[in-house]
Amino acid sequence: MLFCDMKGFTALSEGMTPSGMLTVLNEYLTIMSTAIREHNGIIDKYIGDAIMAFWGPPFNEAEEQARLACLAALTQLDRLTPFRRALPELIGIRRGLPDIDMRIGIATGDVVVGNIGSDVTKSYTVMGDTVNLASRLEGVNKSYGTRILISETTARMAEGAIEAREIDSIVVVGKSEPQRVFEALGRRGDLDPATAQLRDRFAAGLAAYRRQAWVEARAELEGGLVVAPGDGPSRVLLARVAHLAEQPPGPDWNGVWALTEK
């Protein structure tokens, strides 16, 4: 399951006419939907500027689904840059444009697929915990300053196709079981040296954080920020380390963090 959402669309649409807004929205949805279809994904529905898509039988083999979903998401990010460049011509404004970005959540697991609805109107759609998790992961990007967050199962099944790093172990809003969450960084073998170094420093910092080795965790995370000063997950974990160093969680702490916002 994949959910993607445009960040900044509300601010962008505030000064636009309805027809102008539709022009921009339809162009964006066309570009992002094409990336999904090129990787054999099925568009389930559009929800405003968000897209819900899935991979599954009879359209894809089980072992391909996570890989295709992650590659589709990375292709969407690739195509966001030319879309940004085209915005001034699309809306006729060259200055004061808000920052446009994307948030994507992907989860892999069992779902129910079929015609769902009332006795009058039905839609062919998917339902289940995996759908809810993908939607939650899309929103969790806001908390960490990331763009593509994927579930542990997705990361494992797509391992041969993408570069990823574990971000955290969390309990998302509306669920009780902890989830290990990963960030898709790029296609396998495509990481630049700085991003590879950031991934390694963050992994070391996350491991130290889970051991309650606060000084070591701080050193590793700060080292990652030297390489990538704007890295959201490093900043989030650093703030948490500072808090927990002052108020230790106790010896039975399992490193899981409960989120309070969708």
URTA-V916574 format. One record per backbone hydrogen bond with DSSP energy under -0.5 kcal/mol. CO is the residue of the C=O (numbers start at 1). NH is the residue of the N-H. E is the energy in kcal/mol with one decimal. If there is no record, write none. Layout:
BEGIN
co & nh & e
CO & NH & E
CO & NH & E
END
This chain:
BEGIN
co & nh & e
1 & 107 & -1.9
2 & 53 & -2.7
3 & 105 & -2.8
4 & 51 & -2.3
5 & 7 & -0.6
5 & 103 & -2.1
6 & 8 & -0.5
6 & 9 & -0.8
7 & 101 & -2.1
8 & 12 & -2.1
9 & 13 & -2.5
10 & 14 & -1.0
12 & 15 & -0.5
13 & 16 & -1.6
17 & 21 & -2.7
18 & 22 & -2.2
19 & 23 & -1.9
20 & 24 & -2.1
21 & 25 & -2.8
22 & 26 & -2.8
23 & 27 & -1.8
24 & 28 & -2.5
25 & 29 & -2.9
26 & 30 & -2.0
27 & 31 & -2.2
28 & 32 & -2.5
29 & 33 & -2.3
30 & 34 & -2.0
31 & 35 & -1.5
32 & 36 & -1.3
33 & 37 & -2.6
34 & 38 & -2.6
35 & 39 & -0.6
36 & 39 & -0.9
36 & 41 & -2.5
37 & 40 & -2.0
41 & 43 & -0.5
42 & 44 & -0.6
42 & 54 & -2.2
45 & 52 & -2.4
47 & 50 & -2.0
50 & 47 & -2.3
51 & 4 & -2.0
52 & 44 & -2.6
52 & 45 & -1.6
53 & 2 & -2.8
54 & 42 & -2.6
56 & 59 & -1.7
56 & 60 & -1.0
61 & 64 & -1.5
61 & 65 & -0.9
62 & 65 & -0.7
64 & 68 & -2.7
65 & 69 & -2.2
66 & 70 & -2.4
67 & 71 & -2.4
68 & 72 & -2.2
69 & 73 & -2.0
70 & 74 & -2.3
71 & 75 & -2.0
72 & 76 & -2.1
73 & 77 & -1.9
74 & 78 & -1.9
75 & 79 & -1.9
76 & 80 & -0.8
77 & 80 & -0.7
77 & 81 & -0.8
78 & 81 & -0.5
78 & 82 & -0.5
79 & 83 & -1.3
80 & 84 & -2.4
81 & 85 & -2.0
82 & 86 & -1.7
83 & 87 & -0.9
84 & 87 & -0.8
84 & 88 & -0.5
86 & 90 & -2.0
87 & 91 & -2.5
88 & 92 & -1.7
88 & 93 & -0.7
101 & 7 & -2.8
103 & 5 & -2.2
104 & 149 & -2.5
105 & 3 & -2.6
106 & 151 & -1.7
110 & 130 & -0.7
111 & 113 & -0.5
112 & 127 & -2.1
114 & 116 & -0.8
114 & 125 & -2.5
116 & 123 & -2.4
121 & 118 & -2.1
123 & 116 & -3.1
123 & 125 & -0.9
125 & 114 & -2.2
127 & 112 & -3.2
128 & 132 & -1.8
129 & 133 & -2.7
130 & 134 & -2.3
131 & 135 & -2.0
132 & 136 & -2.4
133 & 137 & -2.8
134 & 138 & -1.9
135 & 139 & -1.5
136 & 140 & -2.3
137 & 141 & -1.1
139 & 142 & -1.8
140 & 143 & -1.0
140 & 144 & -1.2
141 & 145 & -1.7
141 & 146 & -1.3
147 & 104 & -2.9
148 & 184 & -1.6
149 & 106 & -2.0
150 & 182 & -2.6
151 & 155 & -2.6
152 & 156 & -2.3
153 & 157 & -2.4
154 & 158 & -2.1
156 & 159 & -0.8
158 & 161 & -2.3
158 & 162 & -1.5
161 & 188 & -2.5
163 & 185 & -3.0
163 & 186 & -1.2
165 & 183 & -2.9
168 & 170 & -0.5
168 & 181 & -2.9
169 & 257 & -2.4
170 & 172 & -0.5
170 & 179 & -3.6
171 & 259 & -2.3
172 & 175 & -1.9
179 & 170 & -2.8
179 & 181 & -0.5
180 & 152 & -0.7
181 & 167 & -3.4
181 & 168 & -1.3
182 & 150 & -3.2
183 & 165 & -1.7
183 & 185 & -0.6
186 & 163 & -3.1
187 & 190 & -2.5
192 & 196 & -2.3
193 & 197 & -2.3
194 & 198 & -2.5
195 & 199 & -2.6
196 & 200 & -1.9
197 & 201 & -2.6
198 & 202 & -2.8
199 & 203 & -2.3
200 & 204 & -2.0
201 & 205 & -2.3
202 & 206 & -2.9
203 & 207 & -2.2
204 & 208 & -2.1
205 & 209 & -2.4
206 & 210 & -2.0
207 & 211 & -1.1
208 & 213 & -2.8
209 & 212 & -1.2
212 & 214 & -1.4
213 & 217 & -2.7
214 & 218 & -2.5
215 & 219 & -2.1
216 & 220 & -2.3
217 & 221 & -2.5
218 & 222 & -2.6
219 & 223 & -1.8
220 & 224 & -1.8
221 & 225 & -1.7
222 & 226 & -1.2
223 & 227 & -1.1
224 & 228 & -2.5
228 & 231 & -2.1
231 & 235 & -1.6
232 & 236 & -2.5
233 & 237 & -2.5
234 & 238 & -2.3
235 & 239 & -2.1
236 & 240 & -1.8
237 & 241 & -2.7
238 & 242 & -2.3
239 & 243 & -1.7
240 & 244 & -2.9
241 & 245 & -2.4
242 & 246 & -1.1
243 & 247 & -2.0
250 & 253 & -1.4
257 & 171 & -1.9
257 & 259 & -0.6
END
